Amino acid sequence: MIKLLVYVVSLITSIFAVSGLNINSIFKKNHTLEARLFILILTFSMTYLLANFILDLTNISLI
């Protein structure tokens, strides 16, 4: 249950962080599908990394 809560909070944090990025200069015009896919992959990657960092950090501090 705690793991799920950490992932949900990490997902919300990642979405908030990615929404502030300006990726218009990275992709060519009319390549919206690629840009959206990049944002989706970036968001899920950041969520996974942040959640695992928090869970590992709590496991180390409990020992």
N, CA, C, O and CB atoms as a CASP TS submission, in Angstrom:
PFRMAT TS
TARGET T0000
AUTHOR 0000-0000-0000
METHOD Language model
MODEL 1
PARENT N/A
ATOM      1  N   MET     1       0.823  -1.193   0.000  1.00  0.00           N
ATOM      2  CA  MET     1       0.000   0.000   0.000  1.00  0.00           C
ATOM      3  C   MET     1       0.873   1.266   0.000  1.00  0.00           C
ATOM      4  O   MET     1       0.590   2.226  -0.716  1.00  0.00           O
ATOM      5  CB  MET     1      -0.939  -0.007   1.213  1.00  0.00           C
ATOM      6  N   ILE     2       1.919   1.248   0.802  1.00  0.00           N
ATOM      7  CA  ILE     2       2.817   2.401   0.858  1.00  0.00           C
ATOM      8  C   ILE     2       3.553   2.555  -0.463  1.00  0.00           C
ATOM      9  O   ILE     2       3.777   3.671  -0.929  1.00  0.00           O
ATOM     10  CB  ILE     2       3.822   2.257   2.017  1.00  0.00           C
ATOM     11  N   LYS     3       3.927   1.433  -1.062  1.00  0.00           N
ATOM     12  CA  LYS     3       4.624   1.474  -2.349  1.00  0.00           C
ATOM     13  C   LYS     3       3.746   2.117  -3.421  1.00  0.00           C
ATOM     14  O   LYS     3       4.227   2.912  -4.228  1.00  0.00           O
ATOM     15  CB  LYS     3       5.040   0.055  -2.782  1.00  0.00           C
ATOM     16  N   LEU     4       2.470   1.773  -3.429  1.00  0.00           N
ATOM     17  CA  LEU     4       1.535   2.365  -4.389  1.00  0.00           C
ATOM     18  C   LEU     4       1.405   3.858  -4.158  1.00  0.00           C
ATOM     19  O   LEU     4       1.372   4.631  -5.115  1.00  0.00           O
ATOM     20  CB  LEU     4       0.159   1.696  -4.292  1.00  0.00           C
ATOM     21  N   LEU     5       1.332   4.273  -2.913  1.00  0.00           N
ATOM     22  CA  LEU     5       1.229   5.690  -2.593  1.00  0.00           C
ATOM     23  C   LEU     5       2.479   6.453  -3.046  1.00  0.00           C
ATOM     24  O   LEU     5       2.378   7.568  -3.559  1.00  0.00           O
ATOM     25  CB  LEU     5       1.012   5.877  -1.087  1.00  0.00           C
ATOM     26  N   VAL     6       3.645   5.853  -2.857  1.00  0.00           N
ATOM     27  CA  VAL     6       4.893   6.481  -3.294  1.00  0.00           C
ATOM     28  C   VAL     6       4.905   6.624  -4.810  1.00  0.00           C
ATOM     29  O   VAL     6       5.339   7.654  -5.325  1.00  0.00           O
ATOM     30  CB  VAL     6       6.113   5.662  -2.821  1.00  0.00           C
ATOM     31  N   TYR     7       4.443   5.623  -5.525  1.00  0.00           N
ATOM     32  CA  TYR     7       4.400   5.705  -6.986  1.00  0.00           C
ATOM     33  C   TYR     7       3.403   6.757  -7.468  1.00  0.00           C
ATOM     34  O   TYR     7       3.676   7.466  -8.437  1.00  0.00           O
ATOM     35  CB  TYR     7       4.042   4.346  -7.578  1.00  0.00           C
ATOM     36  N   VAL     8       2.267   6.867  -6.814  1.00  0.00           N
ATOM     37  CA  VAL     8       1.276   7.868  -7.222  1.00  0.00           C
ATOM     38  C   VAL     8       1.810   9.279  -6.976  1.00  0.00           C
ATOM     39  O   VAL     8       1.670  10.155  -7.829  1.00  0.00           O
ATOM     40  CB  VAL     8      -0.054   7.658  -6.461  1.00  0.00           C
ATOM     41  N   VAL     9       2.418   9.496  -5.815  1.00  0.00           N
ATOM     42  CA  VAL     9       2.992  10.805  -5.518  1.00  0.00           C
ATOM     43  C   VAL     9       4.130  11.114  -6.495  1.00  0.00           C
ATOM     44  O   VAL     9       4.273  12.253  -6.941  1.00  0.00           O
ATOM     45  CB  VAL     9       3.502  10.856  -4.058  1.00  0.00           C
ATOM     46  N   SER    10       4.933  10.110  -6.823  1.00  0.00           N
ATOM     47  CA  SER    10       6.020  10.308  -7.781  1.00  0.00           C
ATOM     48  C   SER    10       5.486  10.621  -9.169  1.00  0.00           C
ATOM     49  O   SER    10       6.057  11.443  -9.885  1.00  0.00           O
ATOM     50  CB  SER    10       6.910   9.073  -7.834  1.00  0.00           C
ATOM     51  N   LEU    11       4.405   9.978  -9.548  1.00  0.00           N
ATOM     52  CA  LEU    11       3.791  10.250 -10.855  1.00  0.00           C
ATOM     53  C   LEU    11       3.280  11.686 -10.929  1.00  0.00           C
ATOM     54  O   LEU    11       3.492  12.374 -11.927  1.00  0.00           O
ATOM     55  CB  LEU    11       2.637   9.266 -11.124  1.00  0.00           C
ATOM     56  N   ILE    12       2.615  12.129  -9.882  1.00  0.00           N
ATOM     57  CA  ILE    12       2.111  13.497  -9.863  1.00  0.00           C
ATOM     58  C   ILE    12       3.264  14.497  -9.907  1.00  0.00           C
ATOM     59  O   ILE    12       3.193  15.501 -10.615  1.00  0.00           O
ATOM     60  CB  ILE    12       1.247  13.733  -8.616  1.00  0.00           C
ATOM     61  N   THR    13       4.319  14.222  -9.154  1.00  0.00           N
ATOM     62  CA  THR    13       5.486  15.095  -9.155  1.00  0.00           C
ATOM     63  C   THR    13       6.158  15.114 -10.519  1.00  0.00           C
ATOM     64  O   THR    13       6.583  16.173 -10.982  1.00  0.00           O
ATOM     65  CB  THR    13       6.481  14.654  -8.088  1.00  0.00           C
ATOM     66  N   SER    14       6.259  13.977 -11.161  1.00  0.00           N
ATOM     67  CA  SER    14       6.890  13.901 -12.480  1.00  0.00           C
ATOM     68  C   SER    14       6.067  14.636 -13.535  1.00  0.00           C
ATOM     69  O   SER    14       6.625  15.316 -14.396  1.00  0.00           O
ATOM     70  CB  SER    14       7.081  12.440 -12.891  1.00  0.00           C
ATOM     71  N   ILE    15       4.767  14.504 -13.474  1.00  0.00           N
ATOM     72  CA  ILE    15       3.905  15.218 -14.421  1.00  0.00           C
ATOM     73  C   ILE    15       4.056  16.714 -14.231  1.00  0.00           C
ATOM     74  O   ILE    15       4.121  17.463 -15.205  1.00  0.00           O
ATOM     75  CB  ILE    15       2.427  14.803 -14.248  1.00  0.00           C
ATOM     76  N   PHE    16       4.112  17.151 -12.985  1.00  0.00           N
ATOM     77  CA  PHE    16       4.282  18.577 -12.707  1.00  0.00           C
ATOM     78  C   PHE    16       5.629  19.073 -13.233  1.00  0.00           C
ATOM     79  O   PHE    16       5.710  20.161 -13.804  1.00  0.00           O
ATOM     80  CB  PHE    16       4.170  18.848 -11.194  1.00  0.00           C
ATOM     81  N   ALA    17       6.677  18.285 -13.046  1.00  0.00           N
ATOM     82  CA  ALA    17       8.012  18.688 -13.494  1.00  0.00           C
ATOM     83  C   ALA    17       8.102  18.721 -15.014  1.00  0.00           C
ATOM     84  O   ALA    17       8.698  19.643 -15.572  1.00  0.00           O
ATOM     85  CB  ALA    17       9.069  17.739 -12.932  1.00  0.00           C
ATOM     86  N   VAL    18       7.532  17.751 -15.685  1.00  0.00           N
ATOM     87  CA  VAL    18       7.619  17.674 -17.147  1.00  0.00           C
ATOM     88  C   VAL    18       6.738  18.740 -17.804  1.00  0.00           C
ATOM     89  O   VAL    18       7.034  19.199 -18.908  1.00  0.00           O
ATOM     90  CB  VAL    18       7.206  16.271 -17.636  1.00  0.00           C
ATOM     91  N   SER    19       5.671  19.127 -17.133  1.00  0.00           N
ATOM     92  CA  SER    19       4.784  20.134 -17.731  1.00  0.00           C
ATOM     93  C   SER    19       5.471  21.492 -17.854  1.00  0.00           C
ATOM     94  O   SER    19       5.034  22.334 -18.638  1.00  0.00           O
ATOM     95  CB  SER    19       3.508  20.274 -16.901  1.00  0.00           C
ATOM     96  N   GLY    20       6.515  21.710 -17.105  1.00  0.00           N
ATOM     97  CA  GLY    20       7.235  22.966 -17.185  1.00  0.00           C
ATOM     98  C   GLY    20       8.299  23.012 -18.263  1.00  0.00           C
ATOM     99  O   GLY    20       8.904  24.058 -18.492  1.00  0.00           O
ATOM    100  N   LEU    21       8.533  21.893 -18.927  1.00  0.00           N
ATOM    101  CA  LEU    21       9.550  21.853 -19.976  1.00  0.00           C
ATOM    102  C   LEU    21       9.017  22.420 -21.287  1.00  0.00           C
ATOM    103  O   LEU    21       7.852  22.231 -21.637  1.00  0.00           O
ATOM    104  CB  LEU    21      10.039  20.420 -20.187  1.00  0.00           C
ATOM    105  N   ASN    22       9.885  23.112 -21.996  1.00  0.00           N
ATOM    106  CA  ASN    22       9.546  23.614 -23.328  1.00  0.00           C
ATOM    107  C   ASN    22      10.272  22.740 -24.346  1.00  0.00           C
ATOM    108  O   ASN    22      11.465  22.920 -24.592  1.00  0.00           O
ATOM    109  CB  ASN    22       9.937  25.135 -23.494  1.00  0.00           C
ATOM    110  N   ILE    23       9.546  21.798 -24.932  1.00  0.00           N
ATOM    111  CA  ILE    23      10.174  20.859 -25.862  1.00  0.00           C
ATOM    112  C   ILE    23       9.933  21.224 -27.312  1.00  0.00           C
ATOM    113  O   ILE    23      10.282  20.460 -28.212  1.00  0.00           O
ATOM    114  CB  ILE    23       9.670  19.467 -25.608  1.00  0.00           C
ATOM    115  N   ASN    24       9.343  22.377 -27.545  1.00  0.00           N
ATOM    116  CA  ASN    24       9.046  22.782 -28.926  1.00  0.00           C
ATOM    117  C   ASN    24      10.302  22.932 -29.765  1.00  0.00           C
ATOM    118  O   ASN    24      10.280  22.675 -30.969  1.00  0.00           O
ATOM    119  CB  ASN    24       8.276  24.086 -28.935  1.00  0.00           C
ATOM    120  N   SER    25      11.385  23.341 -29.148  1.00  0.00           N
ATOM    121  CA  SER    25      12.612  23.549 -29.917  1.00  0.00           C
ATOM    122  C   SER    25      13.348  22.243 -30.197  1.00  0.00           C
ATOM    123  O   SER    25      14.235  22.211 -31.049  1.00  0.00           O
ATOM    124  CB  SER    25      13.530  24.502 -29.181  1.00  0.00           C
ATOM    125  N   ILE    26      13.002  21.184 -29.507  1.00  0.00           N
ATOM    126  CA  ILE    26      13.692  19.899 -29.686  1.00  0.00           C
ATOM    127  C   ILE    26      13.160  19.173 -30.924  1.00  0.00           C
ATOM    128  O   ILE    26      13.931  18.586 -31.682  1.00  0.00           O
ATOM    129  CB  ILE    26      13.520  19.007 -28.427  1.00  0.00           C
ATOM    130  N   PHE    27      11.854  19.215 -31.124  1.00  0.00           N
ATOM    131  CA  PHE    27      11.226  18.452 -32.202  1.00  0.00           C
ATOM    132  C   PHE    27      10.894  19.347 -33.387  1.00  0.00           C
ATOM    133  O   PHE    27      10.712  20.556 -33.237  1.00  0.00           O
ATOM    134  CB  PHE    27       9.960  17.759 -31.700  1.00  0.00           C
ATOM    135  N   LYS    28      10.819  18.749 -34.542  1.00  0.00           N
ATOM    136  CA  LYS    28      10.444  19.462 -35.751  1.00  0.00           C
ATOM    137  C   LYS    28       8.951  19.785 -35.712  1.00  0.00           C
ATOM    138  O   LYS    28       8.192  19.183 -34.953  1.00  0.00           O
ATOM    139  CB  LYS    28      10.794  18.633 -37.009  1.00  0.00           C
ATOM    140  N   LYS    29       8.550  20.736 -36.534  1.00  0.00           N
ATOM    141  CA  LYS    29       7.137  21.094 -36.610  1.00  0.00           C
ATOM    142  C   LYS    29       6.339  19.923 -37.154  1.00  0.00           C
ATOM    143  O   LYS    29       6.834  19.133 -37.958  1.00  0.00           O
ATOM    144  CB  LYS    29       6.930  22.344 -37.491  1.00  0.00           C
ATOM    145  N   ASN    30       5.103  19.823 -36.705  1.00  0.00           N
ATOM    146  CA  ASN    30       4.151  18.782 -37.110  1.00  0.00           C
ATOM    147  C   ASN    30       4.589  17.379 -36.711  1.00  0.00           C
ATOM    148  O   ASN    30       4.176  16.405 -37.340  1.00  0.00           O
ATOM    149  CB  ASN    30       3.947  18.831 -38.601  1.00  0.00           C
ATOM    150  N   HIS    31       5.413  17.258 -35.682  1.00  0.00           N
ATOM    151  CA  HIS    31       5.799  15.956 -35.144  1.00  0.00           C
ATOM    152  C   HIS    31       5.262  15.843 -33.715  1.00  0.00           C
ATOM    153  O   HIS    31       6.008  15.585 -32.770  1.00  0.00           O
ATOM    154  CB  HIS    31       7.357  15.767 -35.179  1.00  0.00           C
ATOM    155  N   THR    32       3.965  16.040 -33.587  1.00  0.00           N
ATOM    156  CA  THR    32       3.353  16.058 -32.264  1.00  0.00           C
ATOM    157  C   THR    32       3.295  14.672 -31.635  1.00  0.00           C
ATOM    158  O   THR    32       3.405  14.541 -30.415  1.00  0.00           O
ATOM    159  CB  THR    32       1.962  16.638 -32.349  1.00  0.00           C
ATOM    160  N   LEU    33       3.125  13.637 -32.451  1.00  0.00           N
ATOM    161  CA  LEU    33       3.059  12.282 -31.907  1.00  0.00           C
ATOM    162  C   LEU    33       4.379  11.898 -31.249  1.00  0.00           C
ATOM    163  O   LEU    33       4.390  11.319 -30.163  1.00  0.00           O
ATOM    164  CB  LEU    33       2.705  11.276 -33.013  1.00  0.00           C
ATOM    165  N   GLU    34       5.478  12.216 -31.899  1.00  0.00           N
ATOM    166  CA  GLU    34       6.787  11.913 -31.329  1.00  0.00           C
ATOM    167  C   GLU    34       7.028  12.707 -30.044  1.00  0.00           C
ATOM    168  O   GLU    34       7.596  12.187 -29.083  1.00  0.00           O
ATOM    169  CB  GLU    34       7.890  12.210 -32.348  1.00  0.00           C
ATOM    170  N   ALA    35       6.599  13.957 -30.034  1.00  0.00           N
ATOM    171  CA  ALA    35       6.775  14.800 -28.849  1.00  0.00           C
ATOM    172  C   ALA    35       5.951  14.279 -27.682  1.00  0.00           C
ATOM    173  O   ALA    35       6.433  14.251 -26.549  1.00  0.00           O
ATOM    174  CB  ALA    35       6.386  16.249 -29.158  1.00  0.00           C
ATOM    175  N   ARG    36       4.730  13.870 -27.940  1.00  0.00           N
ATOM    176  CA  ARG    36       3.882  13.322 -26.873  1.00  0.00           C
ATOM    177  C   ARG    36       4.415  11.999 -26.361  1.00  0.00           C
ATOM    178  O   ARG    36       4.369  11.734 -25.159  1.00  0.00           O
ATOM    179  CB  ARG    36       2.453  13.141 -27.368  1.00  0.00           C
ATOM    180  N   LEU    37       4.915  11.174 -27.246  1.00  0.00           N
ATOM    181  CA  LEU    37       5.500   9.900 -26.829  1.00  0.00           C
ATOM    182  C   LEU    37       6.746  10.128 -25.989  1.00  0.00           C
ATOM    183  O   LEU    37       6.971   9.421 -25.006  1.00  0.00           O
ATOM    184  CB  LEU    37       5.836   9.036 -28.049  1.00  0.00           C
ATOM    185  N   PHE    38       7.554  11.105 -26.367  1.00  0.00           N
ATOM    186  CA  PHE    38       8.740  11.456 -25.594  1.00  0.00           C
ATOM    187  C   PHE    38       8.352  11.921 -24.191  1.00  0.00           C
ATOM    188  O   PHE    38       8.975  11.517 -23.209  1.00  0.00           O
ATOM    189  CB  PHE    38       9.544  12.548 -26.314  1.00  0.00           C
ATOM    190  N   ILE    39       7.339  12.758 -24.094  1.00  0.00           N
ATOM    191  CA  ILE    39       6.868  13.250 -22.797  1.00  0.00           C
ATOM    192  C   ILE    39       6.354  12.095 -21.942  1.00  0.00           C
ATOM    193  O   ILE    39       6.621  12.043 -20.742  1.00  0.00           O
ATOM    194  CB  ILE    39       5.760  14.309 -22.988  1.00  0.00           C
ATOM    195  N   LEU    40       5.626  11.182 -22.547  1.00  0.00           N
ATOM    196  CA  LEU    40       5.097  10.031 -21.822  1.00  0.00           C
ATOM    197  C   LEU    40       6.218   9.142 -21.287  1.00  0.00           C
ATOM    198  O   LEU    40       6.193   8.740 -20.123  1.00  0.00           O
ATOM    199  CB  LEU    40       4.175   9.220 -22.727  1.00  0.00           C
ATOM    200  N   ILE    41       7.187   8.839 -22.124  1.00  0.00           N
ATOM    201  CA  ILE    41       8.320   8.003 -21.697  1.00  0.00           C
ATOM    202  C   ILE    41       9.132   8.713 -20.626  1.00  0.00           C
ATOM    203  O   ILE    41       9.552   8.084 -19.655  1.00  0.00           O
ATOM    204  CB  ILE    41       9.223   7.650 -22.898  1.00  0.00           C
ATOM    205  N   LEU    42       9.357   9.999 -20.784  1.00  0.00           N
ATOM    206  CA  LEU    42      10.096  10.782 -19.802  1.00  0.00           C
ATOM    207  C   LEU    42       9.374  10.811 -18.457  1.00  0.00           C
ATOM    208  O   LEU    42      10.003  10.687 -17.406  1.00  0.00           O
ATOM    209  CB  LEU    42      10.309  12.203 -20.313  1.00  0.00           C
ATOM    210  N   THR    43       8.065  10.974 -18.493  1.00  0.00           N
ATOM    211  CA  THR    43       7.281  11.011 -17.258  1.00  0.00           C
ATOM    212  C   THR    43       7.342   9.681 -16.522  1.00  0.00           C
ATOM    213  O   THR    43       7.566   9.654 -15.312  1.00  0.00           O
ATOM    214  CB  THR    43       5.830  11.371 -17.561  1.00  0.00           C
ATOM    215  N   PHE    44       7.144   8.576 -17.239  1.00  0.00           N
ATOM    216  CA  PHE    44       7.184   7.268 -16.587  1.00  0.00           C
ATOM    217  C   PHE    44       8.582   6.918 -16.089  1.00  0.00           C
ATOM    218  O   PHE    44       8.732   6.283 -15.045  1.00  0.00           O
ATOM    219  CB  PHE    44       6.697   6.195 -17.545  1.00  0.00           C
ATOM    220  N   SER    45       9.594   7.330 -16.828  1.00  0.00           N
ATOM    221  CA  SER    45      10.970   7.081 -16.386  1.00  0.00           C
ATOM    222  C   SER    45      11.285   7.848 -15.111  1.00  0.00           C
ATOM    223  O   SER    45      11.877   7.305 -14.178  1.00  0.00           O
ATOM    224  CB  SER    45      11.964   7.466 -17.485  1.00  0.00           C
ATOM    225  N   MET    46      10.890   9.101 -15.080  1.00  0.00           N
ATOM    226  CA  MET    46      11.124   9.901 -13.880  1.00  0.00           C
ATOM    227  C   MET    46      10.335   9.368 -12.692  1.00  0.00           C
ATOM    228  O   MET    46      10.828   9.387 -11.564  1.00  0.00           O
ATOM    229  CB  MET    46      10.756  11.357 -14.135  1.00  0.00           C
ATOM    230  N   THR    47       9.124   8.897 -12.931  1.00  0.00           N
ATOM    231  CA  THR    47       8.313   8.317 -11.866  1.00  0.00           C
ATOM    232  C   THR    47       8.988   7.089 -11.276  1.00  0.00           C
ATOM    233  O   THR    47       9.084   6.958 -10.056  1.00  0.00           O
ATOM    234  CB  THR    47       6.925   7.953 -12.389  1.00  0.00           C
ATOM    235  N   TYR    48       9.451   6.199 -12.124  1.00  0.00           N
ATOM    236  CA  TYR    48      10.120   4.982 -11.671  1.00  0.00           C
ATOM    237  C   TYR    48      11.381   5.300 -10.877  1.00  0.00           C
ATOM    238  O   TYR    48      11.611   4.737  -9.806  1.00  0.00           O
ATOM    239  CB  TYR    48      10.465   4.096 -12.861  1.00  0.00           C
ATOM    240  N   LEU    49      12.190   6.200 -11.408  1.00  0.00           N
ATOM    241  CA  LEU    49      13.442   6.541 -10.728  1.00  0.00           C
ATOM    242  C   LEU    49      13.192   7.230  -9.392  1.00  0.00           C
ATOM    243  O   LEU    49      13.854   6.912  -8.404  1.00  0.00           O
ATOM    244  CB  LEU    49      14.294   7.437 -11.616  1.00  0.00           C
ATOM    245  N   LEU    50      12.264   8.152  -9.345  1.00  0.00           N
ATOM    246  CA  LEU    50      11.979   8.862  -8.110  1.00  0.00           C
ATOM    247  C   LEU    50      11.376   7.934  -7.060  1.00  0.00           C
ATOM    248  O   LEU    50      11.762   7.985  -5.892  1.00  0.00           O
ATOM    249  CB  LEU    50      11.040  10.027  -8.380  1.00  0.00           C
ATOM    250  N   ALA    51      10.447   7.102  -7.459  1.00  0.00           N
ATOM    251  CA  ALA    51       9.819   6.183  -6.510  1.00  0.00           C
ATOM    252  C   ALA    51      10.836   5.191  -5.954  1.00  0.00           C
ATOM    253  O   ALA    51      10.851   4.931  -4.750  1.00  0.00           O
ATOM    254  CB  ALA    51       8.661   5.431  -7.179  1.00  0.00           C
ATOM    255  N   ASN    52      11.676   4.642  -6.809  1.00  0.00           N
ATOM    256  CA  ASN    52      12.685   3.696  -6.317  1.00  0.00           C
ATOM    257  C   ASN    52      13.713   4.382  -5.432  1.00  0.00           C
ATOM    258  O   ASN    52      14.193   3.784  -4.469  1.00  0.00           O
ATOM    259  CB  ASN    52      13.386   3.014  -7.487  1.00  0.00           C
ATOM    260  N   PHE    53      14.059   5.624  -5.742  1.00  0.00           N
ATOM    261  CA  PHE    53      14.975   6.373  -4.887  1.00  0.00           C
ATOM    262  C   PHE    53      14.374   6.572  -3.500  1.00  0.00           C
ATOM    263  O   PHE    53      15.057   6.369  -2.496  1.00  0.00           O
ATOM    264  CB  PHE    53      15.314   7.731  -5.520  1.00  0.00           C
ATOM    265  N   ILE    54      13.115   6.962  -3.434  1.00  0.00           N
ATOM    266  CA  ILE    54      12.461   7.186  -2.144  1.00  0.00           C
ATOM    267  C   ILE    54      12.340   5.879  -1.369  1.00  0.00           C
ATOM    268  O   ILE    54      12.610   5.843  -0.168  1.00  0.00           O
ATOM    269  CB  ILE    54      11.071   7.814  -2.345  1.00  0.00           C
ATOM    270  N   LEU    55      11.938   4.809  -2.044  1.00  0.00           N
ATOM    271  CA  LEU    55      11.801   3.517  -1.360  1.00  0.00           C
ATOM    272  C   LEU    55      13.146   2.993  -0.876  1.00  0.00           C
ATOM    273  O   LEU    55      13.232   2.473   0.236  1.00  0.00           O
ATOM    274  CB  LEU    55      11.151   2.493  -2.288  1.00  0.00           C
ATOM    275  N   ASP    56      14.179   3.114  -1.670  1.00  0.00           N
ATOM    276  CA  ASP    56      15.510   2.688  -1.240  1.00  0.00           C
ATOM    277  C   ASP    56      16.036   3.543  -0.103  1.00  0.00           C
ATOM    278  O   ASP    56      16.696   3.035   0.805  1.00  0.00           O
ATOM    279  CB  ASP    56      16.477   2.734  -2.402  1.00  0.00           C
ATOM    280  N   LEU    57      15.756   4.810  -0.144  1.00  0.00           N
ATOM    281  CA  LEU    57      16.200   5.713   0.904  1.00  0.00           C
ATOM    282  C   LEU    57      15.534   5.372   2.231  1.00  0.00           C
ATOM    283  O   LEU    57      16.177   5.422   3.280  1.00  0.00           O
ATOM    284  CB  LEU    57      15.905   7.161   0.519  1.00  0.00           C
ATOM    285  N   THR    58      14.264   5.029   2.190  1.00  0.00           N
ATOM    286  CA  THR    58      13.571   4.661   3.420  1.00  0.00           C
ATOM    287  C   THR    58      14.051   3.306   3.930  1.00  0.00           C
ATOM    288  O   THR    58      14.098   3.088   5.140  1.00  0.00           O
ATOM    289  CB  THR    58      12.056   4.636   3.194  1.00  0.00           C
ATOM    290  N   ASN    59      14.411   2.385   3.022  1.00  0.00           N
ATOM    291  CA  ASN    59      14.934   1.095   3.460  1.00  0.00           C
ATOM    292  C   ASN    59      16.300   1.243   4.119  1.00  0.00           C
ATOM    293  O   ASN    59      16.596   0.546   5.089  1.00  0.00           O
ATOM    294  CB  ASN    59      15.027   0.135   2.279  1.00  0.00           C
ATOM    295  N   ILE    60      17.126   2.131   3.611  1.00  0.00           N
ATOM    296  CA  ILE    60      18.458   2.351   4.193  1.00  0.00           C
ATOM    297  C   ILE    60      18.330   2.995   5.557  1.00  0.00           C
ATOM    298  O   ILE    60      19.056   2.638   6.484  1.00  0.00           O
ATOM    299  CB  ILE    60      19.328   3.229   3.270  1.00  0.00           C
ATOM    300  N   SER    61      17.412   3.943   5.690  1.00  0.00           N
ATOM    301  CA  SER    61      17.278   4.642   6.960  1.00  0.00           C
ATOM    302  C   SER    61      16.631   3.763   8.027  1.00  0.00           C
ATOM    303  O   SER    61      16.806   4.020   9.218  1.00  0.00           O
ATOM    304  CB  SER    61      16.466   5.909   6.774  1.00  0.00           C
ATOM    305  N   LEU    62      15.895   2.742   7.628  1.00  0.00           N
ATOM    306  CA  LEU    62      15.292   1.833   8.599  1.00  0.00           C
ATOM    307  C   LEU    62      16.282   0.831   9.156  1.00  0.00           C
ATOM    308  O   LEU    62      16.055   0.280  10.233  1.00  0.00           O
ATOM    309  CB  LEU    62      14.143   1.103   7.973  1.00  0.00           C
ATOM    310  N   ILE    63      17.373   0.580   8.451  1.00  0.00           N
ATOM    311  CA  ILE    63      18.360  -0.414   8.888  1.00  0.00           C
ATOM    312  C   ILE    63      19.210   0.097   9.993  1.00  0.00           C
ATOM    313  O   ILE    63      20.090  -0.615  10.475  1.00  0.00           O
ATOM    314  CB  ILE    63      19.233  -0.836   7.752  1.00  0.00           C
TER
END
